[in-house]
Amino acid sequence: MWRSVPLVLLCFASASAFQVSTPIIDGVEEDWEIVIKTTDVTAAGPQITTTMCPGPVEDHPDANFNLNYREGESFLAGGLQIEVFDGDQVLTTADARTESLQTDNETITWTQRLSVSDSTAYYLVKSGLSTTWGSFGGTELSVSFPTTLTDMSNYTPDVSTANSGVGWQSDHVSSMQLLQVRYYSGNTLVSTDSTPRTILPAVTP
């Protein structure tokens, strides 16, 4: 019987040693794809926007990525732009390129990342590829803005898909999809959601 005490202690030690804490999600990446059917350079179409937010858009600033148009003091056709809104207030912007879409059947792909750290949110468009703009993203399409959030636990791709689309000449776009979502803790990939989410073509009931 003298062996039972150390055996019980060993069991407790083993259970404690294998406890794993849940990683804190502080970064999310989204992979997007758009297929252009036709373009209209004269009317600056089509115009496309994606929205990414760490939670409900009514509660947090949201980062918008505009393709083929830029806003500001005046409208500019073509190019790429990031706009961060807190309600109706523009917190920060970043403009890149000036070329207008003018290639039919063009496919555009990119990754957008939103992360939070030390009371700051960081939004980045990277790994972009298209006929019109070639390779795009990185430092030219990167912004930061204040946040009270310490993690991305309230993020959902449903907010992204509900607030993204083709605002002008949607009939000129064959398809628009959020292809994949990846969740990070620091630089460590925690999980991947590979369920494609279709914005266009719209599903008719």
N, C-alpha and C positions, 0 to 999 in steps of 0.2 A: 504493500500500500504506500510505502514511502515514495514510489515513483509517480503517483497520481498528481501530486502538487506541481512538480516541474512540467508535467505533461499538459495540465490545464493552463499554466502560465504561457507555455509555448503556443497553444492554440490562440489565446488572446493576442499575443504578440504578432502572430501571422495575420490575423484579421486586421489589425491596426496598420500593418505594413502595407497592405494591399488596398487601402482606402484611396480613391482617386477623386480629386476635386473637379468640379465642372468648370471648364475654361470660360473665361469672360470674352464674349464676342465684341470686339471693338473696331472691326473693319469688315466691309462687304464689297465684293466685286460682282458686277453684272456684265455679261457678254451680250451684245446687241448685233442684229443683222437687219439691213434694209435692202430691198431690191427695188430699184427705180424702173418703172415701166417706160415712161416718157418724161421729157423735161419741157419747160416753157421759160426760156431765158428772158423774154420780153416781160412776162408777168411775174418773174422771180419765183417760179414754182418748180417742184413742190417745196413747201417749208415744213420742217420736221422738228419736233421737240421731245426730248425725254426728260422725265423728272425723277429725281432720287432724293429720298428724305429719310432721316433716322427714325421717324415715327409718323403719326398723322400730320398732314400738311398744315392743319389748323393749329397745331401745337408747336411746330418747329420750323426753322428756316428750311427751304427746299432748294436744291441745286438743279438748274435747268440747263440742258445742252441743246443749243439751237443749231440746226444744220441748214445751210443755204440762205440764211438771213441773220442779220445782227440788229439789235435794238439799242436804244440810248436816246440821246437828244434828238436824233433823227433816224429813220429806217434806212438800212443799207442792205441791198440785195447781195446774195452770195456769202461765202465764207462760213466760219464756225465761231460759236460764242458760248461762253458759260455765263449765266446770270444766277445769282443767289438772291432769293426773295425771302423776306420776313413779313408775311402779309403782302401789302402793296409797296413796302419799302425795299429798294435794291441795296443789298449789303456790299456786294462786290461783283466785278465782272472780269472776264478775260476774253479777248478777241484773237482769232488766228485766221490767217488766210483771207483771200478776197474773191477767189474764183467762184463762179456760179455753176451749178449743176447743168450739164449740157450733153450728157452721154446717155442715150437710151439703154435700158437693160443693164445698167450699172449696179453692182453689189457693193454696199458699204458695210464694213464691220468695225467694231471697236469694243474696248472694255472701259467701263467707268467704275471708279472706286470711291467709296465714302468711308471715312474712318474718324474716330474721335480719340483725342489724347490731350491731357493737361488743359482742359477747358477750351480746346480748339477743335473744330471740325475741319477736315481736309477733303477736298473733292478733286479728282483727277480723271481726265480722259487720257487713255493710253492705248498703244497697239492698234491705232486706227489705220485702216487701209481702204482706199477707194481709187477709182480712175481719176476723178476730178482733183482730189487733194493729195493723191499719193499716200505716203505714210504720214500720219498726223498724230498729235497728242504729246504727252510728256509735259515738260516745263511750260510750253506755250499754252497749254490748256490745264492749268492748275491754280486753285484758289484755296484760301482758308478763311474761316470766320468763327466768331466766338460761339460757344455752346455751353449749356449747363449740364449736358449729358456726360456721363462717365463711361457709357458703353452703347452698343447698338442693339440691345435686347428688344427694343420696340420696333425695329425695322421689319418690314414685310414687303416682298415683291409685289403684293397686291396693290400697294400704294403707287409703286412705279408704273405698273401697267394701267392703272385707272387714270393716271395723270399724264400719260405719254401718248403721242399720236402725231398725225399729219394735220396741221392746222389750216393749211392752204393747199388746194389741189390734191386731195387724197386719192382721187381717181388716177393720178399719175404715178402711184406707188403700187407695185404688185404685191409686196408683202413687207411686214414689219414684225419682228419677233425679238423677245427677250429669251435667249437661248439657254443660258445657264447662270446660276447664282452660286457664289462661293463665300463661305463664312470663315473669318480669320480671328485668331487671338494673337495679337502682335503680328509676327511674320509667319505664324504657324497656321496652316490650313486645317480647319476643324471639321468642316463638312461641305459637301457639294450637292446642290439641287440641280439636276440635269433635266427637269421638266420644261419643255419649250412652252412659252406663253405667247400667244398670237394676238397682236394688236390689229393688224390687217393681213389678209382680207377679213372683214368683220363677219361673224357667224350670224346668219339670218335664221330666226326661230322658225 
